[in-house]
């Protein structure tokens, strides 16, 4: 029997924005907890995802509410705003790891050149921003996403898995692309931080694909049991996006092995493409299954 794709799962903009914000803020914590990236990177991510979470609330008001999810979206926005305010207030304390790395590089240059440079005097600016504060928003978002998955229709367990894995997938690939650009601001930043995000993208990608083929899923689209409205074209496009995302991440890792700084910029360009194919992997599939 040919199933109508309209009956499988419901997808809306409020859930997608909450997924994006929750996953992005989770991997913001993952990177900034090492205290190596400048404070501006945290400001960029917290501000961006705060607006996305607020956008989720606006979409809910415009297109239909899911009370727990929408309260979660508001909570994510407020938690991100609070973390941003605390970070701005404590900005004078700087970032300890960044300062230590700068001192280490300065000493190394002095040893190599024989030119002694006076170490900059650190001005005590109070306590640093506590990294755990960035975890508050993702925890709140987790509750909202579980509620969104349960309310999406279809099999509750499958819907929740897809919602949570999708949040991690969208968040990590977006943060990887943004971090790649941050190397323009902070050229001495260790490449290992970007490598970690790319590696996590490769870990999450198989989970994302597996979640989307769980019944009723993309295998039904590929087999023709569920019509995508384009004679199967969207199903094959989804496969191409998933494969291409993996290939781009693999090539990005190889690019980061090169010692030249231009390799980081090349990796960032590859991540530009990867974020497009990653969104195709997640959103095209769930849009087809939503009908």
PAZAPA-4460 file (N, C-alpha, C; in steps of 0.05 Angstrom, whole numbers, plus 32768, in hexadecimal, padded with zeros to 4 digits):
% residues 291
    n_x    n_y    n_z   ca_x   ca_y   ca_z    c_x    c_y    c_z   seq   type   mol
   8011   7FE8   8000   8000   8000   8000   8012   8019   8000     1      X     A
   800B   802D   7FF0   801B   8045   7FEF   8012   8058   8004     2      X     A
   8024   8060   8016   801D   8072   802C   8020   808F   8023     3      X     A
   800F   809F   802E   8011   80BC   8029   8026   80C7   803C     4      X     A
   8039   80D6   8032   804E   80E1   8043   8043   80F5   8057     5      X     A
   802B   80FE   8053   801F   8112   8065   8019   8106   8081     6      X     A
   8019   80EC   8083   8010   80E0   809D   8028   80D7   80AE     7      X     A
   8040   80DB   80A6   8057   80CF   80B4   8060   80E0   80CC     8      X     A
   8066   80FA   80C8   8071   810A   80DD   806C   8127   80D6     9      X     A
   8067   8137   80EB   8063   8154   80E6   807D   8163   80EB    10      X     A
   8082   8176   80DA   809B   8186   80DC   8094   81A3   80DA    11      X     A
   809E   81B4   80EC   8099   81D0   80EA   80B2   81E0   80F0    12      X     A
   80B1   81FA   80EA   80C8   820C   80EC   80D0   820F   810A    13      X     A
   80BD   8210   811C   80C3   8214   8138   80D5   81FE   8143    14      X     A
   80CF   81E5   813B   80DF   81CF   8144   80FB   81D0   8138    15      X     A
   80FD   81D6   811E   8117   81D7   8111   8128   81EC   811E    16      X     A
   811D   8204   8123   812D   8219   812F   8136   8212   814B    17      X     A
   8124   8205   815A   812C   81FC   8175   8142   81E7   8174    18      X     A
   8140   81D5   8161   8155   81C1   815D   8170   81CF   8157    19      X     A
   816F   81E1   8145   8187   81EF   813C   8194   81FE   8153    20      X     A
   8183   820C   8163   818D   821C   8179   8198   820A   818F    21      X     A
   818A   81F5   8196   8193   81E3   81AB   81AD   81D5   81A4    22      X     A
   81AE   81CA   818C   81C7   81BC   8184   81DE   81CF   8181    23      X     A
   81D9   81E7   8177   81EF   81FB   8174   81FA   8204   818F    24      X     A
   81E8   8208   81A2   81F1   8210   81BD   8200   81FA   81CC    25      X     A
   81F8   81E1   81C7   8206   81CB   81D3   8222   81CA   81C9    26      X     A
   8227   81CD   81AF   8242   81CB   81A5   8251   81E5   81A9    27      X     A
   8243   81FB   81AF   8250   8213   81B8   825E   820D   81D3    28      X     A
   8250   8200   81E5   825C   81F8   81FE   8274   81E5   81F9    29      X     A
   8270   81D2   81E7   8284   81BE   81E1   829F   81CB   81D9    30      X     A
   829D   81E0   81CA   82B6   81EE   81C1   82C0   8201   81D6    31      X     A
   82AF   8212   81E1   82B8   8227   81F3   82C1   821D   820E    32      X     A
   82B9   8204   8215   82C0   81FA   8230   82DE   81F7   8233    33      X     A
   82ED   81F6   821D   830A   81F3   821E   8318   820D   8224    34      X     A
   8309   8223   8223   8314   823E   8229   832B   8245   8216    35      X     A
   8327   823F   81FD   833C   8245   81E9   8332   825A   81D5    36      X     A
   8318   825B   81D0   830C   826D   81BC   8306   8287   81C9    37      X     A
   830A   829D   81BB   8305   82B8   81C5   82E8   82BC   81CD    38      X     A
   82E2   82CF   81DE   82C7   82D3   81E9   82B4   82DA   81D3    39      X     A
   82BE   82E6   81BD   82AC   82EE   81A8   829E   82D7   819A    40      X     A
   82AC   82C0   8199   829F   82A9   818C   8286   82A0   819C    41      X     A
   8288   82A0   81B6   8271   829A   81C7   825B   82AE   81C3    42      X     A
   8262   82C8   81C1   824D   82DC   81BC   823F   82D7   81A2    43      X     A
   824E   82D0   818D   8243   82CB   8173   822F   82B4   8174    44      X     A
   8237   829E   8180   8225   8286   8180   820D   828A   8193    45      X     A
   8212   8295   81AA   81FB   8299   81BD   81E7   82AD   81B1    46      X     A
   81F0   82C2   81A4   81DE   82D5   8198   81CF   82C9   8181    47      X     A
   81DD   82BA   8170   81D0   82AE   8159   81BA   829A   8161    48      X     A
   81C1   8288   8173   81AE   8273   817B   8198   827E   818D    49      X     A
   819E   8293   819C   8189   82A0   81AB   8173   82AA   8198    50      X     A
   817B   82B6   8182   8168   82C0   816F   8159   82A9   8162    51      X     A
   8166   8293   815D   8158   827C   8151   8143   8271   8164    52      X     A
   814A   826F   817E   8137   8266   8191   811F   8279   8194    53      X     A
   8125   8293   8193   810F   82A7   8193   80FE   82A4   8179    54      X     A
   810B   829E   8163   80FD   8299   814A   80EB   8281   814C    55      X     A
   80F4   826D   815B   80E3   8255   815F   80C9   825D   816D    56      X     A
   80CB   826E   8181   80B3   8278   818F   80A1   8287   817C    57      X     A
   80AD   8298   816B   809C   82A7   8158   808E   8295   8144    58      X     A
   809C   8281   813B   8090   826E   8128   807A   825E   8135    59      X     A
   807D   8258   814E   8068   8249   815D   804F   825A   815F    60      X     A
   8052   8274   8164   803B   8285   8166   802D   8288   814B    61      X     A
   803D   8287   8135   8032   828C   811A   8026   8272   810E    62      X     A
   8032   825B   8114   802A   8243   8106   801F   822D   8117    63      X     A
   801D   8231   8131   8012   821C   8143   8025   8216   815A    64      X     A
   8019   8214   8171   8029   8211   8189   802A   81F4   8193    65      X     A
   8040   81EE   81A0   8044   81D5   81AF   804F   81DE   81CA    66      X     A
   803E   81E0   81DE   8045   81EF   81F7   8060   81E9   8203    67      X     A
   8067   81CF   8207   8080   81C9   8214   8098   81D1   8202    68      X     A
   8095   81CB   81E8   80AB   81D3   81D6   80AF   81F1   81D5    69      X     A
   8099   8200   81D5   809A   821D   81D3   80A5   822A   81EC    70      X     A
   809E   821F   8203   80A9   8228   821C   80C7   8222   821C    71      X     A
   80CE   820B   8211   80EB   8204   820F   80FA   8217   81FD    72      X     A
   80ED   821F   81E7   80FA   8233   81D5   80FF   824D   81E3    73      X     A
   80EB   8256   81F2   80EE   826F   8201   8104   826C   8216    74      X     A
   8105   8255   8223   811A   8250   8237   8135   8250   822B    75      X     A
   8138   8244   8213   8152   8244   8206   815B   8260   81FF    76      X     A
   8149   8270   81F5   814F   828C   81EE   8158   829C   8206    77      X     A
   8149   8298   821D   8150   82A7   8235   816A   829D   8241    78      X     A
   816F   8283   8241   8188   8278   824C   81A0   8281   823B    79      X     A
   819D   8282   8220   81B3   828B   820F   81B8   82A9   8214    80      X     A
   81A2   82B8   8217   81A5   82D5   821D   81B4   82D9   8237    81      X     A
   81AC   82CA   824B   81B9   82CD   8266   81D7   82C6   8264    82      X     A
   81DD   82B0   8256   81FA   82A9   8253   8209   82BE   8243    83      X     A
   81FC   82CA   822F   8209   82DF   8220   820E   82F8   8231    84      X     A
   81FB   82FF   8242   81FF   8316   8254   8216   8311   8267    85      X     A
   8216   82F9   8273   822B   82F3   8286   8247   82F4   8278    86      X     A
   8248   82E9   8260   8261   82E9   8251   826A   8306   824B    87      X     A
   8258   8317   8244   825F   8333   823F   8269   8340   8258    88      X     A
   825B   833C   826E   8263   8348   8288   827F   833F   8290    89      X     A
   8285   8326   828B   829F   831A   8294   82B4   831B   827F    90      X     A
   82B0   832A   826A   82C2   8329   8253   82DF   8332   825A    91      X     A
   82E2   8343   826E   82FD   834D   8275   830F   8337   8281    92      X     A
   8302   8322   828B   8312   830C   8296   831F   82FC   827F    93      X     A
   8315   8300   8267   8321   82F2   8250   831B   82D4   8250    94      X     A
   832C   82C6   8242   8329   82A8   823F   8345   829D   8246    95      X     A
   8346   828E   825C   8360   8284   8266   8370   8274   8252    96      X     A
   8363   8262   8245   8371   8251   8231   837C   8261   821A    97      X     A
   836D   8274   8211   8376   8285   81FB   838E   8295   8204    98      X     A
   838E   82A0   821C   83A5   82AF   8226   83BD   829E   822A    99      X     A
   83B9   8285   8234   83D0   8273   8238   83DC   826B   821D   100      X     A
   83CB   8266   8209   83D6   825F   81EF   83E5   8276   81E3   101      X     A
   83DC   828F   81E7   83EA   82A6   81DC   8406   82A8   81EA   102      X     A
   8406   82A4   8204   8420   82A6   8212   8433   8290   8209   103      X     A
   8428   8278   8204   8439   8262   81FC   8445   8268   81E0   104      X     A
   8435   8272   81CE   843F   8278   81B3   8454   828F   81B4   105      X     A
   844F   82A3   81C6   8462   82B9   81C8   847D   82AF   81D2   106      X     A
   847D   829D   81E6   8496   8292   81F0   84A4   8281   81DB   107      X     A
   8495   8273   81CB   84A1   8262   81B6   84AE   8273   81A1   108      X     A
   84A1   8289   8199   84AD   829B   8185   84C7   82A8   8190   109      X     A
   84C6   82AF   81AA   84DE   82BB   81B7   84F5   82A7   81B7   110      X     A
   84EF   828E   81BC   8504   8279   81BC   8510   8275   81A1   111      X     A
   84FF   8276   818C   8508   8271   8171   8518   8289   8166   112      X     A
   850F   82A1   816D   851C   82B9   8161   8531   82C5   8173   113      X     A
   8530   82BF   818D   8543   82CB   819F   853B   82E7   81A7   114      X     A
   8523   82F0   819E   8519   830B   81A5   8506   8308   81BC   115      X     A
   850E   8314   81D2   84FC   8313   81EA   84E7   8329   81E7   116      X     A
   84CE   8320   81EC   84B8   8333   81EC   84AC   8332   8208   117      X     A
   84A6   834A   8211   849B   834C   822C   847E   8341   822B   118      X     A
   8479   832E   823D   845F   8322   823E   844A   8337   8246   119      X     A
   8433   8337   8239   841E   834A   8241   8414   8345   825D   120      X     A
   840F   835B   826B   8405   8359   8286   83E7   8352   8286   121      X     A
   83E0   833D   8293   83C3   8336   8294   83B6   8347   82AA   122      X     A
   83A0   8352   82A2   8390   8362   82B5   837A   8351   82C0   123      X     A
   8379   834E   82DA   8365   833E   82E6   8349   834B   82E2   124      X     A
   8337   833C   82D6   831D   8347   82D1   8307   8337   82DE   125      X     A
   830D   8329   82F3   82F8   831A   8301   82F7   82FE   82F6   126      X     A
   82E1   82F0   82FD   82DD   82D5   82F5   82D7   82D2   82D7   127      X     A
   82E0   82BC   82CB   82DA   82B7   82AF   82BD   82AD   82AD   128      X     A
   82B4   82AD   8294   8299   82A2   828E   8299   8284   8294   129      X     A
   8286   827A   82A3   8285   825E   82AA   827A   824E   8292   130      X     A
   8289   823C   8286   827F   822D   826E   8266   821D   8273   131      X     A
   8261   8214   828B   8249   8204   8290   822F   8213   828B   132      X     A
   8231   822E   828C   821A   823E   8287   820E   823A   826B   133      X     A
   8220   8233   8258   8216   822D   823D   8207   8213   823B   134      X     A
   8207   8203   824F   81F8   81E9   824F   81DB   81ED   8257   135      X     A
   81D5   8203   8264   81B9   8207   826D   81A5   8207   8256   136      X     A
   81AC   8217   8241   8199   8219   822A   8195   81FE   821C   137      X     A
   81AA   81EE   8216   81A5   81D4   820A   8195   81C1   821B   138      X     A
   8198   81C2   8235   8188   81B1   8247   816B   81B8   8245   139      X     A
   8165   81D2   8245   814A   81DB   8242   813F   81D3   8226   140      X     A
   8150   81D7   8212   8148   81D0   81F7   8142   81B3   81F3   141      X     A
   8151   81A2   8202   814D   8185   8201   8130   817E   8208   142      X     A
   8126   818A   821E   810B   8185   8227   80F7   818D   8211   143      X     A
   80FC   81A5   8205   80EA   81AE   81F0   80EA   819D   81D8   144      X     A
   8102   8192   81D1   8104   8181   81B9   80F7   8166   81BD   145      X     A
   80F9   815B   81D5   80EB   8142   81DA   80CC   8146   81D7   146      X     A
   80C2   815C   81E2   80A6   8162   81DF   809F   8166   81C1   147      X     A
   80B0   8173   81B2   80AB   8178   8196   80AA   815D   8187   148      X     A
   80BD   814B   818E   80BD   8131   8181   80A3   8121   8186   149      X     A
   809B   8122   819F   8083   8113   81A7   806A   811F   8198   150      X     A
   806A   8139   8195   8054   8146   8188   8055   8146   816A   151      X     A
   806A   813A   815E   806E   813C   8141   805D   8128   8132   152      X     A
   8053   8114   813F   8043   8100   8131   8053   80E8   812A   153      X     A
   8046   80D2   8122   8054   80B9   811C   805E   80AB   8135   154      X     A
   8072   809B   8132   807E   808D   8149   808D   80A0   815B   155      X     A
   8084   80A2   8175   8090   80B6   8187   80AE   80B2   818B   156      X     A
   80B6   8099   818E   80D3   8094   8193   80E4   809C   817B   157      X     A
   80DB   8094   8164   80E9   809B   814B   80EA   80BA   8147   158      X     A
   80D4   80C7   814D   80D2   80E4   8149   80E5   80F2   815D   159      X     A
   80E6   80E9   8175   80F8   80F5   8189   8115   80F1   8181   160      X     A
   811C   80D8   8179   8138   80D3   8170   8140   80E5   8159   161      X     A
   812E   80E7   8145   8134   80F8   812E   8138   8115   8137   162      X     A
   8127   811E   8149   8128   813A   8152   8142   8140   8161   163      X     A
   814A   812E   8173   8162   8133   8183   817C   8130   8172   164      X     A
   817D   811B   8162   8194   8117   8151   8197   812D   813D   165      X     A
   8180   8136   8132   8180   814C   811F   818A   8165   812C   166      X     A
   8183   816A   8145   818D   8182   8153   81AC   8181   8156   167      X     A
   81B7   816A   815D   81D4   8168   8160   81E1   816C   8144   168      X     A
   81D5   8160   8130   81E0   8161   8115   81E1   817E   810A   169      X     A
   81CA   818C   810C   81C9   81A7   8102   81DC   81BA   8113   170      X     A
   81DD   81B5   812D   81ED   81C6   813E   820B   81C3   8139   171      X     A
   8214   81AA   8137   8231   81A6   8135   823C   81AF   811A   172      X     A
   822D   81AB   8104   8238   81B3   80EA   8237   81D2   80E8   173      X     A
   8223   81DF   80F4   8222   81FC   80F3   8239   8208   8104   174      X     A
   823E   81FD   811B   8253   8207   812C   826E   8203   8120   175      X     A
   8272   81EC   8111   828B   81E7   8104   8290   81FC   80EF   176      X     A
   827C   8203   80DF   827F   8218   80CB   8285   8233   80D7   177      X     A
   8277   823A   80ED   827C   8254   80FA   8298   8255   8107   178      X     A
   82A0   823F   8113   82BB   823E   811F   82D0   8241   810A   179      X     A
   82CC   8235   80F3   82DF   8238   80DD   82E4   8255   80D6   180      X     A
   82CE   8264   80D6   82D1   8281   80D0   82DE   8290   80E7   181      X     A
   82DC   8285   80FF   82E7   8293   8116   8306   8293   8115   182      X     A
   8311   8281   8106   832F   8281   8103   8339   829A   80F5   183      X     A
   8327   82A8   80E7   832F   82C2   80DB   8333   82D6   80F1   184      X     A
   8324   82D4   8107   8325   82E7   811D   833C   82DE   8130   185      X     A
   833F   82C4   8133   8353   82BA   8146   8365   82A5   8138   186      X     A
   8378   82AF   8128   8388   829D   8117   8397   8288   8126   187      X     A
   839F   828D   813F   83B0   827A   814E   83A0   8264   815B   188      X     A
   8386   8264   8157   8375   8250   8164   837D   8234   815B   189      X     A
   8381   8221   816E   8388   8205   8166   8374   81F9   8154   190      X     A
   837D   81EB   813F   836B   81DE   812C   835B   81C7   8138   191      X     A
   8365   81BD   814F   8358   81A6   815B   833B   81AC   8162   192      X     A
   8335   81C5   8168   8319   81CC   8170   8307   81C8   8158   193      X     A
   830F   81D1   8140   82FF   81CE   8128   82FE   81B1   8120   194      X     A
   8314   81A3   8123   8315   8186   811D   8301   8176   812E   195      X     A
   82FE   817E   8147   82EB   8170   8159   82CF   8173   814F   196      X     A
   82C7   818B   8146   82AC   818F   813D   82A7   817F   8123   197      X     A
   82BB   817F   8111   82B8   8170   80F8   82B6   8152   80FE   198      X     A
   82C6   8149   8111   82C5   812D   8118   82AA   8125   8124   199      X     A
   829F   8137   8135   8285   8131   8141   826F   8131   812B   200      X     A
   8272   8142   8117   825F   8142   8101   8260   8126   80F3   201      X     A
   8277   811B   80F0   827A   8101   80E4   826E   80EB   80F6   202      X     A
   826F   80EF   8110   8263   80DC   8123   8245   80DD   8122   203      X     A
   823A   80F6   8120   821D   80FA   8121   8210   80F3   8106   204      X     A
   821E   80F6   80F0   8212   80F1   80D6   8206   80D5   80D3   205      X     A
   8215   80C0   80DA   8208   80A5   80D8   81F0   80A2   80EA   206      X     A
   81F0   80AF   8102   81D9   80AE   8113   81C1   80BD   8106   207      X     A
   81C7   80D3   80F9   81B2   80E2   80EC   81A6   80D2   80D5   208      X     A
   81B6   80C5   80C5   81AC   80B5   80AF   819C   809D   80BA   209      X     A
   81A7   8090   80CF   8199   8079   80DB   817D   8082   80E6   210      X     A
   817C   8099   80F3   8163   80A3   80FE   814E   80A8   80E8   211      X     A
   8158   80B1   80D1   8146   80B8   80BB   813D   80A0   80AA   212      X     A
   814B   8089   80AE   8142   8071   809F   8131   805F   80B1   213      X     A
   812F   8066   80CB   811E   8056   80DC   8101   8057   80D1   214      X     A
   80F3   8041   80D2   80D8   8041   80C7   80C5   8053   80D7   215      X     A
   80B3   8062   80CA   80B2   8064   80AD   80C5   807B   80A5   216      X     A
   80D8   8075   8093   80ED   8089   808E   80F5   808A   8071   217      X     A
   810D   8092   806C   8116   8097   8051   8119   807E   8040   218      X     A
   811C   8067   804C   811C   804E   803C   8101   804B   802E   219      X     A
   80EB   8053   803B   80D1   8052   802F   80CF   8065   8018   220      X     A
   80DC   807C   801A   80DC   808F   8004   80EC   8084   7FEC   221      X     A
   8103   8078   7FF2   8114   806D   7FDD   8107   8055   7FCF   222      X     A
   80F8   8046   7FDE   80EA   802E   7FD3   80D1   8036   7FC4   223      X     A
   80C7   804E   7FC8   80AF   8057   7FBB   8096   8053   7FCC   224      X     A
   8099   8047   7FE4   8081   8043   7FF5   8075   805E   7FFD   225      X     A
   8086   8072   8002   807E   808D   8007   8086   809E   7FEF   226      X     A
   8073   80AD   7FE5   8079   80BE   7FCE   8085   80D9   7FD7   227      X     A
   809A   80E1   7FCA   80A6   80FB   7FD1   809B   8111   7FBE   228      X     A
   8089   8109   7FAC   807D   811C   7F99   808E   8122   7F81   229      X     A
   80A7   8117   7F80   80B9   811C   7F6A   80C4   8102   7F5E   230      X     A
   80B5   80EE   7F5F   80BC   80D4   7F54   80D6   80C9   7F60   231      X     A
   80DA   80CD   7F7A   80F2   80C3   7F88   810A   80D5   7F87   232      X     A
   8109   80EB   7F79   8120   80FD   7F76   812A   8107   7F91   233      X     A
   8118   810F   7FA3   8120   8119   7FBD   812E   8104   7FCE   234      X     A
   8125   80EB   7FCB   8132   80D6   7FD9   814F   80D2   7FD1   235      X     A
   8154   80D3   7FB7   8170   80D0   7FAE   8180   80E9   7FB4   236      X     A
   8173   8101   7FB4   8180   8119   7FBC   8189   8117   7FD9   237      X     A
   8178   810C   7FEA   817F   8108   8006   8198   80F6   8009   238      X     A
   8198   80E1   7FFA   81B0   80CF   7FFB   81C9   80DE   7FF3   239      X     A
   81C6   80ED   7FDD   81DE   80FC   7FD4   81E7   8111   7FE9   240      X     A
   81D4   811D   7FF7   81DC   8131   800B   81EA   8123   8022   241      X     A
   81E0   810C   802B   81ED   80FE   8041   8209   80F5   803A   242      X     A
   820D   80EA   8023   8227   80E0   801A   823A   80F8   8017   243      X     A
   8230   810D   800A   8241   8124   8005   824A   8132   8020   244      X     A
   8238   8132   8033   823F   813E   804E   8257   812E   805A   245      X     A
   8255   8114   8059   826B   8104   8064   8285   8108   8055   246      X     A
   8284   810A   803A   829C   810E   802A   82A8   8129   8030   247      X     A
   8297   813E   8032   82A1   8159   8037   82AF   815A   8053   248      X     A
   82A3   814D   8067   82B0   814D   8081   82CA   813E   8081   249      X     A
   82CC   8129   8072   82E5   8119   8070   82FA   812A   8062   250      X     A
   82F3   8138   804D   8306   8149   803F   830E   8161   8051   251      X     A
   82FC   816B   8060   8302   8181   8073   8317   8179   8087   252      X     A
   8315   8161   8091   8329   8157   80A4   8344   8154   8097   253      X     A
   8344   814B   807E   835E   8149   8070   836A   8164   806B   254      X     A
   8359   8178   8065   8363   8193   8060   8370   819F   807A   255      X     A
   8364   8199   8091   836E   81A3   80AA   8389   8197   80B2   256      X     A
   8391   8182   80A4   83AB   8176   80AA   83C2   8186   809E   257      X     A
   83BC   8197   808A   83D0   81A7   807D   83DA   81BD   8090   258      X     A
   83F3   81C3   8090   83FE   81D6   80A4   83F9   81F3   809D   259      X     A
   83F2   81F9   8085   83EE   8215   807D   83D4   8220   8087   260      X     A
   83D3   823A   808E   83BB   8246   8098   83A4   8245   8084   261      X     A
   83AB   8246   806A   8397   8246   8055   8386   822C   8056   262      X     A
   8392   8217   8063   8383   81FE   8065   836A   8202   8076   263      X     A
   836C   8213   808B   8354   8218   809C   833E   8226   808C   264      X     A
   8346   8238   807A   8333   8246   806A   8326   8233   8055   265      X     A
   8337   8221   804B   832C   820D   8038   8318   81FB   8047   266      X     A
   831F   81F3   8060   830C   81E3   806F   82F2   81F1   8074   267      X     A
   82F4   820B   8079   82DB   821B   807E   82CA   821C   8065   268      X     A
   82D7   821E   804E   82C8   821E   8035   82BA   8203   8031   269      X     A
   82C7   81ED   8037   82BB   81D3   8035   82A3   81D0   8048   270      X     A
   82A6   81DC   8060   8290   81DB   8073   8278   81EC   806A   271      X     A
   827D   8200   805A   8267   820F   804E   8256   81FC   803E   272      X     A
   8263   81EB   802D   8255   81D8   801D   8248   81C2   802E   273      X     A
   8257   81BA   8043   824D   81A4   8054   8233   81AC   8063   274      X     A
   8232   81C6   806B   821A   81CE   807A   8201   81CD   8067   275      X     A
   8205   81D3   804E   81EF   81D1   803B   81E5   81B5   8037   276      X     A
   81F8   81A3   8033   81F1   8187   802F   81E6   817A   8049   277      X     A
   81F0   8184   8060   81E6   817A   807A   81C9   8182   807E   278      X     A
   81C2   819A   8077   81A7   81A3   8079   8195   8193   8065   279      X     A
   81A0   818D   804E   8191   817C   803B   818C   8161   8047   280      X     A
   81A0   8156   8055   819E   813C   8061   8187   813B   8076   281      X     A
   8186   8150   8086   8172   8150   809C   8157   815B   8093   282      X     A
   8156   8173   8088   813D   8180   8083   812E   8175   806B   283      X     A
   813C   816D   8056   812F   8161   803F   8121   8148   8046   284      X     A
   812F   8137   8056   8123   811D   805E   810A   8122   806F   285      X     A
   810C   8133   8083   80F5   8137   8095   80DF   8146   8087   286      X     A
   80E5   8157   8074   80D0   8164   8065   80C1   8150   8053   287      X     A
   80D0   813E   8047   80C3   8129   8037   80B1   8117   8048   288      X     A
   80BB   8110   805F   80AC   80FF   8071   8094   810E   807D   289      X     A
   8096   8129   807F   8080   8138   8089   806A   813C   8075   290      X     A
   8073   813C   805B   805F   8140   8046   8058   815D   8042   291      X     A
***
